[in-house]
Amino acid sequence: MIFMSQSAITTPERESEWDRWYIDHLRIMVTVPGISSAQRFKTETPDYPRSLAMYSIASPDVFSDAYYQSIRGLGEWAQLVDRRYYRRNLFDGAERAPGVNVGHVLLVADRDTPEAGLADVDWKWLTCVGVDLSTPYRGIAVVDRKTGERAASSANVALYVPATMPVGPT
C-alpha cells in the first residue's frame, strides 16, 4: 500500500528549515514497523500541494501502532500548514511506492475514474481506501523530466520532483 501526505506551509521564507526537518522525519518514519520506504517531492504545478511525502506501508494497521502515533505528524510545523493543501490518503493497488531518482519525476493525476492513455504515459492507478479520501483514484507514473513536463502541461497532471532520495529499500 502507498500512503501519501500532501501539504504546503504558510511561511515560504521558512521552507528551507522545513526541508531540513523533513529529511529527519522521513528517516524516523521508516523505523516504524510496517513502513518500509519514504520519499519527499515538491511541485510548482498550480493548485497542487507544494509538498508530497510518499510511504510504502504494509497495511492500515500501521496507523494504530503506538510508536507510529508517537512520531507521526508535522510536529512544530503543524501550525504553519496551509490547510487548503493538507491531504493524507492511503492507496491500494501497489505493494510498494516507487523510488524516484535524479533525472526522473513523479506524475500525479487525481481522477474520479482511472483514465487510460492519459498524456501517453504508463500510469499505475491506485484506489483511495483510507484517511482523508480526497480523491477516488490517483494515477502515478515515474518518467524522465521531459516526458513529465509534456504530460503536466497537457492533462491536469502535477509534476513532482524529488526533494529527497528514497529512504529505505525501494
N, C-alpha and C positions, 0 to 999 in steps of 0.2 A: 504494500500500500504506500501511497505517497501523501504526505501531509505538507501543505503549503500555507505559509503565513505571509501576507502582504501588508505593507504599511508605508507610511511616509511620516516625516516629522514636521512640526510647525516652525522649527527654527533651523532653516537651511545653513546658517552660519556655524552650526554645531555638527554638521553632517560628518566631518572627518573624525570627530570624537565618537560619534555613533558607529561609524565604520570600524573603528578600533575595538569598541565594546563588542560588536557583533562577531568579530573573529574569535574572541574568547568564548562567547556564548555558544557558537557552533561546536567548538571543542568540548565544552561541558555537555551539550545536548547528546553527543554521540556516546557519552558514558552511561546514559540511561539504558537499562536493559530493554531491548526491543527497538532501539533506534540505531540503525547501522550506518547511516551516512547523512551528511548535511552539506549544503552549499547555499551561498547567498548571491543574488543577482540584483542589478539595477537597470532601470529603464528611463528613457527620456520620452517614451511614447505618451502623447497627451491622453488624459482621462484614465490612465492606469496607475496603480500604486507604484511609487518610485522603487520600493524595495520588495524583493520576494525571496524568502528563505524556503528551501525545499529539502525535505527529510524522507528517508526510507524508513518506514516503521513496520513492525511485524503484524500488529493488529490494533484495533481501537483500545485494547486493554492498557496500552502504554499510557494513555491519558489518565488512568486511575492509579497508576503506580505512585507510591508515596514519594519516592525520590524525584520522579518527574514533577510532581506537584510542588516540590520544594525549590526547583530551579527553573521552572517554565516561566514564560512571560518576558516582558520587556524591561523589568527592573525599574531603575531610575528613569528610563526613557518613556515609560507608560504615560506619564503626564504630558509628554511632548508629542504624542502620536496624533496625527491628523485623522480623526475618526471617520472622515469621508473615505479614507483609503485603507481602513483596517479590516482585513478579511482573513479568516482562517478556515481552511477547508480540508477535509480528508477525502481522498480519491481512491477508488478501486479501479482495477484494470491494468495495473502494472505491479509486479512484485517489488521492484526497486526504482528509485529515482535515477535518471541518467546523470552521469557526471559530465560536466561541460568544461572542456579545457580551452586554453588560449587559442584564439582564431576561430572559435565557434560561438554560437549564441543559442539561447533558448527562446523559441517562439511559444507564445501562449495565446490561445483563442478560446474565449468563453462563448458557449452556444446553448440554445435550447435543445438541439439535437446534433449528433455528430454530422459533420459536413464533409462528404467525400470530395476529394480533388481540390480542396481549398488551397488557393495560391500555388498549385502544383508542388505541394510539399507532402512528404510522407508523415502524416500525423499519427500519434498514438492518442486515441480518445479515451479519456478517463471519466468514470461516473462519480459524481459527488455523492458521498454516502454519510457525511457527518460534519459536525461542528457548526459553522455558520450557514452552510448550504447556500452560498451566494450565487451559484451557477449550477444548472443541472449537469452540464458536461464541460470538460476542459480538454482541449486539444493541446498537446505539447509536441515539439519537434526540436531536435538538435541539428543545426545546419551551419554551414560556413557563413561568415558575416555578410557577404554579397547576396547570397540567397535569402538570408534573413531580412536584409534591408528591402529587397524587392517584395517579399511576402508582406512585410509590415506596412509598406506603402500602398498596398492594393486591396487589403481584405479585412480591415478592422482587427488587426493582429498586433499584439505587443511584442517588441523585440527586447529581450533581457540579456545583458552582457554579464559574464561572471564578475562578481565583486570579490570573490574568494575562490581558491581552488577547492575541489571536493575534499571534505573531511571524512575519514573512514573509507573503507573499501567501497568502490562504486560498481 
